[in-house]
Amino acid sequence: MISRSTDPFAAAPKVELHLHLEGAMPLDTLWDLMERYGGDPSVPTRAALAKHLTYTSFPHFIETWVWMNGFVRTYEDFEHVACGVAGELSRQNVIYAEASFSPTDFAVHGLDAREIAMAIRRGLDRVDGTQIVLNCDLVRDTGPARAGATLDAVVEVMADADIRGITIGGSEQAYPPGLFAEVYRRAQRSGLRLTAHAGEAAGPDSVRDALDRLGVERIGHGVRAVEDPDLLARLVAEQIPLEVCPTSNLCTGVVSDWSGHPVGTLLENGAFVTISSDDPTFFHTTLADELREVAHRFGEHPHGLTKRAVAASWMTADEKQVADRVVDQWWSSHRGGISDAG
């Protein structure tokens, strides 16, 4: 195994735009929470937990996500999760990340969205090394009224918790983007940036509706846009950033194998592709792994992909300038490190 000190994909400064906080908690953190709440007889060991995180379909993945939520029950749990995620990102040399959190999923435990956000911020701030800002996932499965109520709550703490944007994840095929048009308009008026999961579990129409009805600045996933040549041409012409998470698509059955992954077509056509890990603990991956696969399979250099992520991020202009400088300086001194990348 290549050590982090000699693996340029691990050592390079990286930027992640599509990361679910709950799905990024380290496996040890999830195991700690399971033990705290009595565990699950079907998952008797930590090794069994790793094996449990496999899926036959996108709906099966959602079922597993709901199962995981049952072990995050208090604000202290969220602080613990956030601290673990921040530590892992720092170890991976991720210099900036946008972490989504889904407060609506935890209302069953009597938790308030505002307090969840602040608990997460406390946990993130316990670890140095990575700037982590938040996106609130309004969770499409709960419907637009509930999404609007969640939005109202997080707007109250968006400055203190450094919440910069919103998204909608969940069962895309059952809850199309248009249902949330008014919620997105209100979010924009509040100063939040806009992205949405689209073109993952549903097809090109979902991407088009996210653009035209929600007014998003970026698309989460977006890989199924390749099924519609006109939509693909539009994405390329308008250079709309795509938050592509390749291993996620493989694990949830959106894509059958690497050889047919749409990221190759997107890159070949000049789409604005960024690379992320989505739910890295659930998919047994890291951002370094994702960048390595894309470089080796499709010839796309991680320097350029990271620069695109900086450009598409919710960073301020000053933050982007600093991030660009850090990324450029590292790669200028490691140019020969990736022989197989284009």
N, C-alpha and C positions, 0 to 999 in steps of 0.2 A: 504494500500500500504506500502511495506517495504521501509524505508528511506535509502538513500545512506549510512548512517553511520552504518547501521546494515545489509545491503545486501552485502555479500562478493563478489558477481559477479560485483557489481558496484564499491565497494571499492578497489578491488584488482588491482595491476598494470597490464596493458594489452598492447599487441602489435598487431597492425593491418597492414596487408600486402596488402590487396585488398580494396582500398577505392578511389572512384572517388570524387575529390574535388567538382565538380559542383553538384553532387548528394548527397553530404554531407552537403551542405549549410543549416544552420538552417531554419526552416520554416519561422521564422520572417524575416530573411534576404531576402528570396525569395519574401515575401510579400512586403517588403520595395522596392525592385527593381521593382516589378509589379506596385506599386503605382507611382514610379518615372516615369515610361514610359506609364502611362495611363491605366494600368490594362487590364483585359479581361472581357467583359460583361458576359461570361459564368461562371466566377469565381468571384462573387461579394463580397465575404467576405473571411476572413482568414479561417473560418471553412469550407467554400466551397472549399478552396484550398486544405485542407487536404483530403477531399473526392475526389477531382479531381485526386489525385495521387493513382489511382487504375487502373489495367490493365487486359485486357482479354487475352493477348498473349505477346510473346516477341516482335513482330513487333509493337504492340500497345504501349509497353513500350518505344521503340525507338521513336515513334511518339511524345510521351509525353516529352521525353528528348529534342527533337528538339524544341518543344514548349517552354520549359524552357529556352533554349539557347537564345531565342528572347529577354529575359529580362536582359541579361548580355552583355553590349554593349561597355563599356569603360574599360580602364586600372584601373580606380578608382573603377569600379564595381568589378573587379577581386580582388583588394586589400581588398575591403569590404567583399567579399565572403570568402577569405582566412582567414581574421581576425575572422570572425564568426565561421568558421570550427575549427580553432585553439582553440578558446575559448571553444567550445563544447567538443573537444577531451580532453582538460585539465580538464574540469569539470567531465568527465567520467573516469578520472584516466588512460587514455591511455598514456603510457610513450614514445612510439615511433610509428610513423605511416608512411607508404609510400602512399602518395596521388598522384593519377594520374590526369593529366589535359590534355584537348583535344583542343589544340590551333587551329587546322584546322577547328573545328566547328564554330569558331568565325571570320573566314576570311571574312564572309559576312558583318561584321561590320567594315571592314578595319583594323583589329587588327593584329599586327605582333607577331609571336610566341615568339620571344626573349623578347619583351616588356611585353607580357602576363606573361611569366615566372618570370620576375623581379618584376612585380606588385604583383604576388602571393607571392613571397619571402618577399616583404615588409610587406604584410598583415600577413603572418605567424609569422614574427619576432616581431610583435607588442604584441604577447601573450607569456608569459612564461608557462612552465609546461610540454610541450610535444615536443619532437624532431620530426620534420616533414620533411622528405625528399621527393623528387618528382620523379615520373615516368612520362614520356611523352607518352600519348596514341596517336599513329600515325593514328588512325581512319581508319580502313580497307575500309570503304565505299567510301573513296575518291581515292582509288587505290594506287599502289606502287609508281608511279612518284610523286604524291603529298606527300605521306608519306616520300619519300626520301628528298624532299625539306624541309619538316618540321624538319626532323632529322638534316639536315645541319644547320638549323637556331638554334635549341636548343643546339647543340654541342658548338656553340659560347659562350653560357652563362651557360653551365652545371656546371662549378665550382662556379660561383657567385650565381647561383640560387639553388645550391645543388641538381641538377638533377642527379640521380644515375642509372636510368634504363629506359627501354622502354617497352611498351606493345602495342597490337592492340586489340581494342574493336570494338563494332558495330555489323553489320549483318554478323555473322560468317558463316551462312549457304550459303551466297551469295559470300563471298570473302574468299576463303580458305587460310590457312597459306602459302602455297608454293609460292603464288604471291609475298610475301614479303621477300623471302630468301636473295636476294642481299642487301636489306635495312638492314636486321638484321646482315648480315656479316659486313657491314659498321659501324653499331652501336657498334658491339663488338670491332672492331678495334679502335673505338674512346674511348673505356674504359667504355662503358655503360653496365649495367647488363641486362639480357634478360628474360622476361616473356611474355606470350601471353594468351589472352582469347581463350580457346579451350574446347570442350566437354561440352558446355553449350547449345547453340542453334543448334549445329551440333553434330554428333556422334563421335565414337571412332577414325575414320580416321583423324578427325581434331586434336585430341590429338597426334596421331602418327606423323602427318606431322609437328606439332609444335616442337616436339622433334627432328625429323630426318632432317627436311628441314630448320628450324629456329635455331636449336641448343639452345633452351631455357633451363634455369636453373630451372624454376618453371612453373607450369601450372595454369593459372587463371581459376577457377571453376574445370573443369576436371571430373565432376560427371558422365558424360555419358561413361566414360571409363569402368564402371562396365558392360556395354553391351558386352564387348569383353574380355573373360577370359584370353586370351594371353596378351592383353595390360595391364589388371589389374595385372597380374603376373609380368610383366615387371616393372610397376610403383612401386610395392612392393619390387622387387629384387633390383632395382636401387635407391630406397628411394628418388624418385623425389617429391619435395614438391608440394602440391596441395593447392591452395588458395580457400577453399570451403566457399561459402556464402549461407547458407541454406535458409534463409527467402527470399532472392532474387530469388532463384530457384522456390519457391512456388508462389511468386507474379507474375513472368513472365510466369508461366505455364510450365516451364521446368520440374517440378515435381508436381504431383497432390496433395500430402499430406505428412505429416510428417512420417506416418507409412511406406511409400514406398520411403523415401528419401535415395539416394545412399550413403550418408555419413555414415550410419550404416554399409553397406557392406564394404565400404572403411576402416573403423576403424576395423571391425572384421577381415579383411584380412591383417592388419598391414601396410596399406598405410601411407605415411607421410602426414597427414592431418593437416592443419592449418585452423583457423576459422576467417572469416572477415564479415563485414556488407555490403560491396559493395557500395550501394547508400542508406544510412540509412534514409535520409529524404524521399526519394521516396518509401521506403519499410516499413516505420514506425517502425524502429528497432534501436538497438544499439549493439555494440560489446558485452556488458554485456548480453543483451537479447539472442544473438546468443549462447554464451558460456553456458548460463543457460539451454537453450533448449537441446543442445547437451549433457550436463551433465545429465540432468534428463531423457532424452529419450534414450540415448545410453551409459550412464555410464562412460563417458570420463571426467576426472578431468581437470578443467581449468588450473591448474598449469602445467601439462604436455603439454597441447595444447599451452600455452603461451611460454613455453621453446622451443617448436618446431618452433614457429614463430620467436623467437630470432635467432635460428640457421639458419633458411631459409632466414633471412632478408638480406638487403644490408648494414647492419651495418658494420663498421670496426671491427677488432678483439678486439680493446680496448673498443669500444662501446658495443659489445656483452658481454664482461666480466662485465662491469658495469650493463647492463640490467639484466643479469643472477643473479647477486648478489642482485639487488633490488627485483626481482621476488622471489627468493628463501627465502630471509629474511622475506618478507611479509607472504608467505605461511607457513613458519616454525612457525610463531606466530599465525596462524589462521587455524590450521589443522582441528579443529572440526567444521568449519563454514559451510561445505556443506555435509549434512548427506546423500543426495541422489546421490552424485557423486561417481563414482567408483575409 
